């Protein structure tokens, strides 16, 4: 027996009114939270919803990639911060990218140069053929 059941014996009208208001509050709270959680899925002038319309996944991807490419070009032409972001992406993902440097330390805190060089050599050998078939490179 809850406290509301006890109150309902003394003041049934008040208890019914309280329960109705409580249910209304829960519904509003849950709908506001649902709206907040799914707000990213709404269609705006910048983010239009792409429906399948019976298209293949490749066709849907082609539509989306065109729009994304157009947005990226617009941002690069009109915003200096976007240029910096693209430069970092280019430097760290194309070509040599960010260098991998193992930093194994000895017990006294100094870097173990011999072990770190050996780790780099083994990693380079492994990256030539990282899959079991030997077909693909790193």
N, C-alpha and C positions, 0 to 999 in steps of 0.2 A: 504494500500500500504506500503510495507516494504522498507527499505533503498536499498535493493538489486534490487527491481523493478525500483527504481529511477536511480540507477547506470546502469541498463540494457538498459535504453533508450539512455544513452550517450555512454557506452562501452559494447555492448552486449557480445562480446567475452570474456572479462575479467569477467563479471558477471557469464556467463555459466561455465567458468573454476573454479571460486571461489565456485559456488554451487556444482560442481562435487567433488572438493577436500573436501568440507565440508561434503558431504554425505559419502565419503570414510573414512574420519576421524571418523565419527559417527559409521560406521560399524566396524572399527577396535577397537574403544574404547569399543563398546558393546561386541564384541567377546572376547576381553581381559578380560573384567569383567566377562563374562559368564564362561570363562576358569578358572578364579580364583575362582569363586563360586563353580564350580563343580569339582575342582581338587581332592577333597577328594574321589570322586567316581571312580577315575581311578584305574586300577589294577596295583599293584606293586608286588615285590617279597614277601612283608610282608602282603599285603592285596589283595587277589585274589577275583575276582568277583564271587559271587555265583548266578547262575541262577537257576530258578525253575526247568526247564526241566521236567515239569509235576509232580514234587514231591510234597508230602504233606508238609504243614508248619512244621510238626514235623520232617520230614526227613531233610528238609533244616536246621532246628535248630540243629539237631544232627550233621550235617556236620560242621556247624559253631562252635558249642561248642567244638568239637574235636580240631579244629585248634586253638581256643582261649585257651583251656587248655594246648595244646602243647607250645604255645607262652609264657603263664604264667609260666610254669615249666622251660622253657629255661631261662627266665628273672630272676626267683628266684635263679636258680643255678649259674648264671653268673654275676649278678649285685647286689651289696650290698644295693643300694637305694631301689630296688624292695622289698627286704626282709623287710625293714622298713615300706614300704607302706602296704605290706600284713599283717604285725604284727598289724598295726593300724586298718586295716579293720577287722581283726579277733577280736581284743579287743573291737571294737566299734559296731560290728554287731552280734557277736555270744555270747551267754550267757547273762550276765547282761548288757553288753554294756555300753554306756555312761549313767550315772545316770541323771534322770530328777529331777531338784531341783527348785521348785517355789521360786521366790524372791519378794514376795509382801512386800512393805515397808510402814511404817506408815508415817504420815505427817511430823514427825521430822527426817525422813531418816533412822530409824532403821528397821531391818527386823521384820516382824510380825511373830514370831515363832509359835503361836497358829494357826493362819490362814494358814500358810504354811504347818504345820503338817496335818491340816484338808484337805487341797487340796491334799496332798499326799495320804491320806486315801481314799478320794473319787475317785481319779484317779486309785488307786489299785483295788477298788471295780468295777469300770467301766471296767477296762482292763480284768477282768475275763470273761465278756460277752459284748463286745462292739457292737455287731450287734443285730438287733431286734429279730432274731430267737433264740439267745442264743446258737447257734451251735458252733461258732468259738471263739477262744481265741484271745488275743491281739497279 
